[in-house]
Amino acid sequence: MDFASFDAMLVIEVDGGQHALQKAEDHERDTWLVNQGFQVLRFWNNEVIGNIDGVVETIYRKLPTPSPKPLPPGEGSRCTGE
């Protein structure tokens, strides 16, 4: 595992040529991670080097959208009715 975010439940793997020979092991690990609730993204090294903007965009789209936090009591705009 190259990177994991427990908050986003996201695992990112950057694979080199050796991963072409260990597809079964990678699939087994990915299956286990998915069963634990993670999303798994895999990128080839050359994809990261040659298309970093595309890789970042793919990762960004998989991140959960933060929900707005409510303001503490007494803060924010008030309508006075005037």
FIKE-364614 format. One record per residue: residue number from 1; residue in three letters; x, y, z negated of N, C-alpha, C, O in turn. Coordinates in nm, 2 decimals, padded with zeros to 4 digits. Each point is the difference from the previous one (the first is absolute). Example, Ala and Ser with C-alpha at 12.3 -4.5 7.8 and 13.67 -1.06 7.14 Angstrom:
<atoms>
- 1_ALA_01.32_-00.57_-00.78_-00.09_00.12_00.00_00.09_00.12_00.00_00.10_00.00_-00.07
- 2_SER_-00.14_00.11_00.14_00.09_00.11_00.00_-00.08_00.11_-00.08_00.05_00.11_-00.01
</atoms>
This chain:
<atoms>
- 1_MET_00.09_-00.12_00.00_-00.09_00.12_00.00_00.09_00.12_00.00_00.09_00.02_-00.08
- 2_ASP_-00.11_00.07_00.18_00.08_00.12_00.01_-00.06_00.12_-00.08_00.08_00.08_-00.06
- 3_PHE_-00.21_-00.07_00.05_-00.06_00.10_-00.07_-00.14_-00.04_-00.05_-00.07_-00.07_00.08
- 4_ALA_00.03_00.11_-00.20_-00.13_-00.03_-00.05_-00.05_00.11_-00.08_00.07_00.06_-00.08
- 5_SER_-00.20_-00.03_00.11_-00.07_00.10_-00.08_-00.12_-00.06_-00.07_-00.09_-00.05_00.06
- 6_PHE_00.10_00.04_-00.20_-00.11_-00.06_-00.07_-00.12_00.09_00.00_-00.11_-00.05_00.00
- 7_ASP_00.13_00.18_00.00_-00.11_00.09_00.00_-00.08_-00.01_00.13_-00.12_00.00_00.00
- 8_ALA_00.19_-00.01_00.11_-00.07_-00.02_00.13_-00.02_-00.14_00.04_-00.07_-00.03_00.10
- 9_MET_00.12_-00.07_-00.18_-00.01_-00.14_00.03_00.05_-00.03_00.14_-00.07_-00.06_00.08
- 10_LEU_00.19_00.11_-00.05_00.05_00.00_00.14_00.15_-00.05_-00.01_00.08_00.04_-00.08
- 11_VAL_-00.05_-00.14_00.17_00.14_-00.05_00.01_00.04_00.03_00.14_-00.07_-00.03_00.10
- 12_ILE_00.19_00.08_-00.09_00.06_00.02_00.13_00.13_-00.08_00.01_00.09_00.00_-00.08
- 13_GLU_-00.08_-00.07_00.19_00.11_-00.09_00.04_00.07_00.06_00.12_-00.07_00.03_00.10
- 14_VAL_00.20_-00.02_-00.10_00.07_00.04_00.12_00.09_-00.12_00.04_00.09_-00.04_-00.08
- 15_ASP_-00.12_-00.02_00.19_00.06_-00.13_00.04_00.11_00.02_00.10_-00.02_00.07_00.10
- 16_GLY_00.13_-00.14_-00.12_00.10_-00.02_00.10_-00.01_-00.12_00.08_-00.10_-00.08_-00.02
- 17_GLY_00.19_00.04_00.10_00.00_-00.11_00.08_-00.01_-00.13_-00.07_-00.06_-00.10_00.05
- 18_GLN_00.11_00.09_-00.18_-00.01_-00.12_-00.07_-00.14_-00.05_-00.03_-00.03_-00.11_-00.03
- 19_HIS_-00.06_00.21_00.03_-00.14_-00.03_-00.03_-00.07_-00.08_00.11_-00.10_-00.07_-00.02
- 20_ALA_00.16_00.07_00.14_-00.06_-00.08_00.11_00.02_-00.15_-00.03_-00.08_-00.08_00.05
- 21_LEU_00.18_00.05_-00.14_00.02_-00.14_-00.04_-00.07_-00.04_-00.12_00.00_-00.12_-00.03
- 22_GLN_-00.06_00.21_-00.04_-00.07_-00.03_-00.13_-00.14_00.04_00.00_-00.05_00.05_-00.10
- 23_LYS_-00.02_-00.07_00.21_-00.14_00.04_00.02_-00.09_-00.07_-00.10_-00.09_00.06_-00.06
- 24_ALA_00.12_-00.19_00.03_-00.09_-00.07_-00.09_00.01_00.05_-00.14_-00.10_00.02_-00.07
- 25_GLU_00.22_00.01_00.03_00.02_00.06_-00.14_-00.06_00.13_-00.01_-00.06_00.03_-00.10
- 26_ASP_00.08_00.06_00.20_-00.06_00.13_00.00_-00.16_-00.01_-00.01_-00.06_00.07_-00.07
- 27_HIS_00.01_-00.16_00.15_-00.15_-00.02_00.00_-00.05_-00.04_-00.13_-00.10_00.04_-00.05
- 28_GLU_00.17_-00.14_-00.01_-00.04_-00.05_-00.14_00.01_00.12_-00.10_-00.09_00.01_-00.08
- 29_ARG_00.19_00.07_00.08_00.01_00.11_-00.09_-00.11_00.10_00.02_-00.06_00.05_-00.09
- 30_ASP_00.04_-00.02_00.22_-00.10_00.10_00.04_-00.14_-00.05_-00.05_-00.08_00.08_-00.05
- 31_THR_00.05_-00.21_00.07_-00.13_-00.05_-00.05_-00.01_00.01_-00.15_-00.11_00.04_-00.05
- 32_TRP_00.22_-00.07_-00.02_-00.01_00.01_-00.15_-00.03_00.15_-00.04_-00.08_00.02_-00.08
- 33_LEU_00.15_00.07_00.15_-00.01_00.14_-00.04_-00.14_00.05_00.03_-00.06_00.07_-00.08
- 34_VAL_00.00_-00.11_00.20_-00.14_00.04_00.04_-00.09_-00.06_-00.11_-00.10_00.07_-00.03
- 35_ASN_00.12_-00.19_-00.01_-00.09_-00.06_-00.10_00.01_00.07_-00.14_-00.09_-00.01_-00.08
- 36_GLN_00.20_00.09_00.06_00.01_00.08_-00.12_-00.06_00.14_00.02_00.00_00.08_-00.10
- 37_GLY_-00.05_-00.06_00.22_-00.07_00.13_00.02_00.09_00.10_00.08_-00.05_00.12_00.02
- 38_PHE_00.17_-00.15_00.02_00.08_00.09_00.07_-00.03_00.00_00.15_-00.04_-00.10_00.06
- 39_GLN_00.07_00.21_00.01_00.01_00.00_00.15_00.15_-00.01_00.03_00.08_00.05_-00.08
- 40_VAL_-00.05_-00.12_00.18_00.14_-00.02_00.04_00.02_00.05_00.14_-00.07_-00.03_00.09
- 41_LEU_00.16_00.13_-00.08_00.04_00.05_00.13_00.14_-00.05_00.03_00.09_00.01_-00.08
- 42_ARG_-00.07_-00.06_00.20_00.14_-00.04_00.05_00.04_00.08_00.12_-00.08_00.02_00.09
- 43_PHE_00.20_00.02_-00.10_00.06_00.08_00.12_00.13_-00.06_00.03_00.08_-00.05_-00.09
- 44_TRP_-00.04_00.04_00.22_00.13_-00.04_00.04_00.10_00.12_-00.02_-00.04_00.11_00.01
- 45_ASN_00.16_-00.15_-00.04_00.11_00.11_-00.02_00.00_00.10_00.11_00.00_00.12_-00.02
- 46_ASN_00.00_-00.18_00.15_00.01_00.09_00.11_-00.13_00.09_00.02_00.01_00.11_00.05
- 47_GLU_-00.12_-00.15_-00.10_-00.12_00.08_00.00_00.02_00.12_-00.10_-00.04_00.11_00.03
- 48_VAL_00.10_-00.14_-00.15_00.02_00.11_-00.09_00.10_00.10_00.05_-00.02_00.12_-00.01
- 49_ILE_00.12_-00.17_00.08_00.11_00.09_00.05_-00.05_00.07_00.12_00.02_00.12_00.01
- 50_GLY_-00.10_-00.18_00.08_-00.04_00.06_00.13_-00.13_00.07_-00.01_-00.03_00.08_00.09
- 51_ASN_-00.05_-00.11_-00.19_-00.14_00.06_00.00_-00.04_00.03_-00.15_-00.10_-00.04_-00.04
- 52_ILE_00.19_00.11_-00.03_-00.03_00.03_-00.14_-00.13_00.08_-00.02_-00.07_-00.02_-00.10
- 53_ASP_00.04_00.11_00.19_-00.13_00.07_-00.01_-00.12_-00.09_00.01_-00.09_00.02_-00.08
- 54_GLY_00.10_-00.12_00.17_-00.11_-00.09_00.01_-00.01_-00.09_-00.12_-00.11_-00.03_-00.05
- 55_VAL_00.22_-00.01_-00.01_00.01_-00.08_-00.12_-00.06_00.07_-00.12_-00.09_-00.05_-00.07
- 56_VAL_00.13_00.18_00.06_-00.05_00.08_-00.11_-00.15_00.02_00.01_-00.08_00.00_-00.10
- 57_GLU_00.03_00.03_00.22_-00.14_00.02_00.03_-00.08_-00.13_-00.04_-00.11_00.01_-00.06
- 58_THR_00.16_-00.13_00.10_-00.06_-00.12_-00.04_-00.01_-00.02_-00.15_-00.11_-00.04_-00.05
- 59_ILE_00.21_00.07_-00.02_00.00_-00.01_-00.14_-00.09_00.10_-00.06_-00.08_-00.04_-00.09
- 60_TYR_00.08_00.16_00.13_-00.09_00.10_-00.05_-00.15_-00.04_00.02_-00.08_00.03_-00.10
- 61_ARG_00.05_-00.09_00.21_-00.14_-00.04_00.02_-00.05_-00.11_-00.09_-00.12_-00.02_-00.02
- 62_LYS_00.22_-00.05_-00.04_-00.04_-00.11_-00.09_-00.01_00.04_-00.14_-00.04_-00.07_-00.09
- 63_LEU_00.09_00.19_00.06_00.00_00.05_-00.14_-00.15_00.04_-00.04_-00.07_00.05_00.09
- 64_PRO_00.03_-00.08_-00.21_-00.13_00.03_-00.04_-00.02_00.16_-00.01_00.10_00.07_-00.03
- 65_THR_-00.21_-00.03_00.07_-00.03_00.14_-00.01_-00.03_00.04_-00.15_-00.09_-00.06_-00.06
- 66_PRO_00.17_00.15_00.01_-00.02_00.03_-00.14_-00.14_00.07_-00.02_-00.04_00.08_00.08
- 67_SER_-00.03_-00.12_-00.19_-00.13_00.06_-00.02_00.03_00.13_-00.09_00.09_00.00_-00.08
- 68_PRO_-00.17_00.10_00.11_00.02_00.13_-00.08_-00.03_-00.03_-00.15_-00.10_-00.07_-00.03
- 69_LYS_00.18_00.13_-00.05_-00.02_-00.01_-00.15_-00.10_00.12_-00.04_00.02_00.11_00.04
- 70_PRO_-00.11_-00.14_-00.12_-00.09_00.10_-00.05_00.07_00.10_-00.08_00.10_-00.03_-00.07
- 71_LEU_-00.15_00.16_00.07_00.06_00.10_-00.08_-00.03_-00.02_-00.14_-00.11_-00.05_-00.03
- 72_PRO_00.20_00.09_-00.06_-00.04_-00.02_-00.15_-00.12_00.09_-00.03_-00.02_00.10_00.07
- 73_PRO_-00.05_-00.13_-00.17_-00.12_00.08_-00.04_00.04_00.15_-00.02_00.10_00.03_-00.06
- 74_GLY_-00.18_00.05_00.11_00.02_00.15_-00.02_00.09_00.06_00.11_00.02_00.12_00.00
- 75_GLU_00.03_-00.20_00.10_00.08_00.05_00.10_-00.07_00.00_00.13_-00.10_-00.08_00.02
- 76_GLY_00.14_00.16_00.08_-00.07_00.01_00.13_-00.09_00.12_00.01_-00.01_00.08_-00.10
- 77_SER_-00.05_-00.07_00.22_-00.09_00.12_00.01_-00.13_-00.03_-00.07_-00.05_-00.11_-00.01
- 78_ARG_-00.01_00.23_-00.03_-00.13_-00.01_-00.07_-00.10_00.09_00.08_00.04_00.11_00.04
- 79_CYS_-00.15_-00.16_-00.03_-00.11_00.09_00.06_-00.07_00.07_-00.11_-00.06_-00.06_-00.09
- 80_THR_00.06_00.19_00.10_-00.06_00.08_-00.11_-00.15_00.04_00.04_-00.07_00.05_-00.09
- 81_GLY_00.04_-00.08_00.21_-00.14_00.03_00.05_-00.02_00.15_00.03_-00.11_00.04_00.02
- 82_GLU_00.22_00.04_-00.02_-00.02_00.14_00.03_00.03_00.03_00.14_-00.01_00.12_00.05
</atoms>
